[in-house]
Amino acid sequence: MKVVILAAVILGVSACAVIDPLVYKINIPQGNFIEQRDVDNLRVGMTREQVRFVLGTPVVDNSFRDDDWVYVYRMKPGRGEVVKREFRVHFADNVLADISGAYDKPENFDIPLAE
């Protein structure tokens, strides 16, 4: 009887390892999803409202540095590696001054928008 119970326990525990690859696991995105084409629309001298229109409202709100906005994105796929991206927008005198992070700075970033 002990052998039958032990075999059932071992079979039950090992079944989880066999079935796990067959189980569907969802992708879990969190934060601000930004693409390079969104970043390409940014120009030095843009107002906060214009940046918010292009990129959306940042998830991370820094209470101590109001001049820096941080856009964070994290994707945990059902299978595979976790993807993390961080993008920073810096304002000076309430206009866009600089950007940095996971995306390339646009070639014409330093050319202000025509008014």
C-alpha positions in Angstrom: 0.0 0.0 0.0 2.9 2.4 0.8 4.4 1.7 -2.6 1.1 2.6 -4.3 0.8 5.8 -2.4 4.4 6.8 -3.0 4.1 6.0 -6.7 0.9 8.2 -6.9 2.6 11.1 -5.1 5.7 10.9 -7.4 3.5 10.6 -10.5 1.4 13.6 -9.3 4.4 15.8 -8.6 6.2 14.9 -11.9 3.0 15.5 -13.9 3.2 19.3 -13.1 6.6 19.4 -14.8 5.3 17.6 -17.9 2.2 19.7 -18.2 3.8 23.1 -17.5 5.1 23.7 -21.1 1.6 23.0 -22.4 -0.1 25.6 -20.2 -0.8 28.9 -21.9 0.7 31.8 -20.0 -0.3 35.4 -20.8 2.0 38.3 -21.5 2.0 40.9 -18.7 2.8 44.5 -19.9 3.2 47.2 -17.4 4.0 50.9 -17.7 4.3 53.2 -20.7 4.7 51.5 -24.1 6.7 53.9 -26.2 8.0 53.3 -29.7 10.9 55.0 -31.5 8.4 56.8 -33.8 6.9 58.5 -30.7 10.3 59.7 -29.6 11.1 61.0 -33.1 8.2 63.5 -32.6 10.0 65.2 -29.7 11.7 68.5 -30.2 13.7 70.8 -27.8 11.5 73.6 -26.5 8.2 71.6 -26.4 5.9 72.4 -23.5 4.9 69.8 -20.9 1.5 69.5 -22.5 3.0 68.8 -25.9 5.3 66.1 -24.5 2.3 64.6 -22.6 0.3 64.6 -25.9 3.1 62.7 -27.7 4.2 60.2 -25.1 1.3 60.1 -22.6 1.4 60.6 -18.9 4.5 59.0 -17.2 3.8 56.2 -14.8 6.6 57.3 -12.4 6.0 60.5 -10.7 9.1 61.9 -8.9 8.0 64.2 -6.1 11.5 65.6 -5.6 12.4 66.4 -9.2 9.4 67.8 -11.0 11.6 68.6 -14.0 12.3 65.0 -14.8 9.7 62.5 -16.2 10.5 58.9 -16.3 8.7 56.5 -18.6 9.1 52.9 -17.6 8.0 49.8 -19.5 8.2 46.2 -18.4 6.9 43.2 -20.3 6.9 39.8 -18.7 6.1 37.3 -21.5 4.5 34.0 -20.8 7.7 32.4 -22.1 11.1 34.0 -22.4 13.0 36.9 -20.9 11.6 40.0 -19.2 11.9 43.2 -21.3 12.6 46.4 -19.4 12.9 49.9 -20.9 13.4 53.3 -19.3 13.1 56.7 -20.9 13.8 60.0 -19.3 12.5 63.5 -20.3 14.2 66.5 -18.7 12.6 70.0 -18.6 14.2 73.3 -18.0 12.0 76.4 -17.4 9.0 74.3 -18.2 10.2 73.4 -21.8 11.8 70.2 -23.0 15.6 70.4 -22.7 16.9 66.8 -23.0 16.0 63.2 -23.4 17.9 60.0 -22.5 17.3 56.3 -22.1 16.4 53.2 -24.2 15.6 55.1 -27.4 17.8 57.0 -29.9 17.7 60.8 -29.8 16.1 62.0 -33.1 18.4 63.7 -35.6 16.3 66.9 -35.6 15.7 66.9 -31.8 17.7 70.2 -31.4 15.6 72.0 -34.0 12.7 73.7 -32.3 9.2 73.4 -33.7 8.1 76.3 -35.9 5.6 78.5 -34.2 
